[in-house]
Amino acid sequence: MKKPHIIIFNPDQWRGDTLGHMGNPAAVTPNLDQLVREDAVSFSRAFCQNPVCTPSRCSFMTGWYPHVRGHRTMYHMLHPEHGEPNLLKILKDNGYFVWWGGKNDLTPGQQSIDPYCDVHFEATEEDYQRWQCTPREGNHDGDLAWRGKVDGDNFYSFFKGKLAKGDEPFYCDEDWAMVLGALDFIRDYEGDQPLCIYLPLGYPHPPYCVEEPWYSMTDRTKIPTRVRPPDNWENKPSILKGIFENQHMQDWSEERWTELRATYYGMCARSDHQFGLIREALHEAGLYDDSAVFVFSDHGDYTGDFGIVEKTQNTMEDCLTRVPFIVKPPKEIRTKPRVSDAMIELVDFSATVYDLTGINPGYDSFGKSLLPVISGETNEHRDAVFCEGGRRYGETQAMEWESTSAKDGQDSTGLYSPRIRLHITDEGPYHSKAAMCRTKTHKYVQRLYEQDELYDLVQDPNEEHNVAEDPAYADVLSTLRERLLRWYMETCDVVPQQTDKR
């Protein structure tokens, strides 16, 4: 059987509700909307297994939940010497030519990336000359004057605004360089090996900033109402109140919040445009019909919900855990293009790739192939989805001291310090270990040191009213606790398929 090309378009921190075909009137995503109309299935209930980058990527590239090998922090990546698999390496070892362009957050920085790809693309001066554009600083680089005064209400907002591109067609940051490099590779590829193109882009990860025309593309009047911060934080995780207080955005007007959110929408629109360029190049190169195309994000973003920005590592609101997930299989695979409400997880990504390619990865994992849902054979996939994060008291290796420049962490002024300063202390349960069990109607979050959470998603889709202690929900609470326990039992470890001599 001819192996399909695998195209992985993987933007960072894209909320699952910021898509036109999901019914969001403000989202400008015509390329993804067209893909779903014509060729693909988009999942309205797709969920990540951890709400920050590295743990989520380690999960979807293995099909393992974070607890299987302790992948709960930004500083514990996949280690082959520990027997930890990686989809990219498995594809490479099975005859794929792997082209990787973009961020890592997956393999250890102290080790070579060569085992995982044939090309790890980095743009050269000659590339920029050929593209006729100027290399630009990334979101976190260069002059940070846009943050304002340290004690001001913009300093921790991540809101940078409109990027100045000059007379050039776009602001040629690393995302643009990776997309342009991928376009060159697709157009010039003449090899016989099946391709895996992995594009883990940086957008729409904040700082919130984008150039024209995407900056002005969003109709501000159509952006859905954000979830307001509660008057009383007692029934929410303590880290939310901590971040809310530390980010100093309590006095922002709704007009300022709308501009921040519109900029985020513009970042999503730019990523959609870049995907459209990739899709067009695959068509022109005659590769599209033989390609399995995956578009999904690692996690979402608060973008003003609950009065905060960015993300956390141990809260499980849908704005963080629900992500876009779109699959276009190769032409010979039966497909029923549509938006599906089947509940799926990112661990299902690698399982679907192995099903499409006929590769036996040689290890046990917990993903389930999506091909039966894609074909329209069924629209039922999972009865519940799961996410987890946080740490135990005293688990210093999970405190993420690496993210702060100050010795004690308290004086750091980095963008992430409103959150990180809560990670590096055991004085409060801010970074408490937590696990989510979500069905189509309810969400339960069990917390190690804090009050549990239970939300009736039918009556309370914004997760504003914690009913964990409401006697009327006692049966629901008991059922979801039991389901969470069963999930842990089923997935608590993996036994290697290679046995030892005794």
Secondary structure, DSSP 4 states (H G I P E B T S, - for coil): -PPPEEEEE--SS--TT--GGGT-TT---HHHHHHHHHT-EEEEEEE-SSSSHHHHHHHHTTT--HHHHT--STT----GGGT---HHHHHHHTT-EEEE-S--SSS-TTS-SGGG-SEE----HHHHHHHT------TTSS--GGG--TTSTTTTS-EEEE---TTSSS---HHHHHHHHHHHHHHH---SSPEEEEE---TTSSSEEE-TTTTT-S-GGGSPPPPPPPS--TTS-HHHHHHHHHHT-TT--HHHHHHHHHHHHHHHHHHHHHHHHHHHHHHHTT-STTEEEEEE-S----TTGGG--S--SS---HHHHB--EEEE--TTS----EEEEEEEETHHHHHHHHHHHT---SS-------HHHHTTS-S---S-EEEEE-B-TT-GGGS-GGG-SSSSSTT--STTHHHHHHHT-SSSSTTB-EEEEE-SSEEEEEESSS--EEEETTT-TT-----TT-GGGHHHHHHHHHHHHHHHHHHS----SSPPP-
